Amino acid sequence: MPFFESRWFYASPVNATERHLGRTLRAMYEALPTPPPSEQLCTLLRKLDHAVAAADPTP
């Protein structure tokens, strides 16, 4: 990979490798399935929503 440098952007083989690894890892993590939230978490969030709604005096 050629060396490139400007006022706005500095790229060296090391930086290019790090960017490539970063893009690859990001793509791998985004491809992982996201499990749905547990029922316990959903229950807690519902309780929080109800508590906030009950405490809010505006209709």
C-alpha atoms as an extended CHARMM CRD file, in Angstrom:
* protein
*
        59  EXT
         1         1  MET       CA              0.0000000000        0.0000000000        0.0000000000  PROA      1               0.0000000000
         2         2  PRO       CA              1.4840000000        3.3720000000       -0.9360000000  PROA      2               0.0000000000
         3         3  PHE       CA              2.2000000000        6.0050000000        1.6450000000  PROA      3               0.0000000000
         4         4  PHE       CA             -0.1970000000        8.9570000000        1.4950000000  PROA      4               0.0000000000
         5         5  GLU       CA             -0.1410000000       12.1280000000        3.5500000000  PROA      5               0.0000000000
         6         6  SER       CA             -2.0440000000       15.3920000000        3.4350000000  PROA      6               0.0000000000
         7         7  ARG       CA             -3.0820000000       18.0870000000        5.8420000000  PROA      7               0.0000000000
         8         8  TRP       CA             -6.4320000000       16.3990000000        6.3790000000  PROA      8               0.0000000000
         9         9  PHE       CA             -5.6060000000       12.7390000000        6.1860000000  PROA      9               0.0000000000
        10        10  TYR       CA             -2.6140000000       10.6580000000        7.1830000000  PROA      10              0.0000000000
        11        11  ALA       CA             -2.4670000000        7.0750000000        6.0110000000  PROA      11              0.0000000000
        12        12  SER       CA              0.3460000000        4.6450000000        6.4300000000  PROA      12              0.0000000000
        13        13  PRO       CA              0.3640000000        0.8720000000        6.0180000000  PROA      13              0.0000000000
        14        14  VAL       CA             -0.1460000000        0.5250000000        9.7820000000  PROA      14              0.0000000000
        15        15  ASN       CA             -3.1610000000        2.8630000000        9.7970000000  PROA      15              0.0000000000
        16        16  ALA       CA             -4.6140000000        1.1490000000        6.7400000000  PROA      16              0.0000000000
        17        17  THR       CA             -4.2770000000       -2.2350000000        8.4590000000  PROA      17              0.0000000000
        18        18  GLU       CA             -5.9540000000       -0.9260000000       11.6000000000  PROA      18              0.0000000000
        19        19  ARG       CA             -8.8100000000        0.5700000000        9.5770000000  PROA      19              0.0000000000
        20        20  HSD       CA             -9.2510000000       -2.6790000000        7.6670000000  PROA      20              0.0000000000
        21        21  LEU       CA             -9.3350000000       -4.6980000000       10.8930000000  PROA      21              0.0000000000
        22        22  GLY       CA            -11.7850000000       -2.2070000000       12.4150000000  PROA      22              0.0000000000
        23        23  ARG       CA            -14.1240000000       -2.4340000000        9.4130000000  PROA      23              0.0000000000
        24        24  THR       CA            -13.9090000000       -6.2290000000        9.3920000000  PROA      24              0.0000000000
        25        25  LEU       CA            -14.5930000000       -6.5700000000       13.1270000000  PROA      25              0.0000000000
        26        26  ARG       CA            -17.4650000000       -4.0730000000       12.9510000000  PROA      26              0.0000000000
        27        27  ALA       CA            -19.0480000000       -6.0610000000       10.1130000000  PROA      27              0.0000000000
        28        28  MET       CA            -18.6250000000       -9.3050000000       12.0500000000  PROA      28              0.0000000000
        29        29  TYR       CA            -20.2250000000       -7.8880000000       15.2040000000  PROA      29              0.0000000000
        30        30  GLU       CA            -23.1070000000       -6.3620000000       13.2290000000  PROA      30              0.0000000000
        31        31  ALA       CA            -23.7580000000       -9.7620000000       11.6420000000  PROA      31              0.0000000000
        32        32  LEU       CA            -24.2020000000      -11.4420000000       15.0380000000  PROA      32              0.0000000000
        33        33  PRO       CA            -27.8290000000      -12.1270000000       15.9080000000  PROA      33              0.0000000000
        34        34  THR       CA            -29.2080000000       -9.9130000000       18.6380000000  PROA      34              0.0000000000
        35        35  PRO       CA            -31.2170000000      -11.8770000000       21.1750000000  PROA      35              0.0000000000
        36        36  PRO       CA            -34.5370000000      -10.3570000000       22.2160000000  PROA      36              0.0000000000
        37        37  PRO       CA            -34.6080000000       -8.7510000000       25.6600000000  PROA      37              0.0000000000
        38        38  SER       CA            -35.5370000000      -11.0510000000       28.5070000000  PROA      38              0.0000000000
        39        39  GLU       CA            -39.0690000000      -11.0310000000       29.8950000000  PROA      39              0.0000000000
        40        40  GLN       CA            -37.6820000000       -9.7700000000       33.2050000000  PROA      40              0.0000000000
        41        41  LEU       CA            -36.1880000000       -6.7100000000       31.4910000000  PROA      41              0.0000000000
        42        42  CYS       CA            -39.4390000000       -6.0640000000       29.6130000000  PROA      42              0.0000000000
        43        43  THR       CA            -41.3830000000       -6.2270000000       32.8710000000  PROA      43              0.0000000000
        44        44  LEU       CA            -39.0150000000       -3.7790000000       34.5330000000  PROA      44              0.0000000000
        45        45  LEU       CA            -39.2990000000       -1.3710000000       31.6060000000  PROA      45              0.0000000000
        46        46  ARG       CA            -43.1110000000       -1.5600000000       31.7000000000  PROA      46              0.0000000000
        47        47  LYS       CA            -43.0590000000       -0.7880000000       35.4350000000  PROA      47              0.0000000000
        48        48  LEU       CA            -40.7490000000        2.1450000000       34.8250000000  PROA      48              0.0000000000
        49        49  ASP       CA            -42.9990000000        3.4770000000       32.0630000000  PROA      49              0.0000000000
        50        50  HSD       CA            -46.0470000000        3.2320000000       34.3390000000  PROA      50              0.0000000000
        51        51  ALA       CA            -44.2170000000        4.9230000000       37.2180000000  PROA      51              0.0000000000
        52        52  VAL       CA            -43.0630000000        7.7950000000       35.0080000000  PROA      52              0.0000000000
        53        53  ALA       CA            -46.5350000000        8.2050000000       33.5120000000  PROA      53              0.0000000000
        54        54  ALA       CA            -48.1030000000        8.2420000000       36.9970000000  PROA      54              0.0000000000
        55        55  ALA       CA            -45.6140000000       10.8370000000       38.2510000000  PROA      55              0.0000000000
        56        56  ASP       CA            -46.1070000000       13.1630000000       35.2590000000  PROA      56              0.0000000000
        57        57  PRO       CA            -48.8640000000       15.7030000000       36.0630000000  PROA      57              0.0000000000
        58        58  THR       CA            -49.4240000000       16.7300000000       32.4200000000  PROA      58              0.0000000000
        59        59  PRO       CA            -52.1160000000       14.8380000000       30.5120000000  PROA      59              0.0000000000
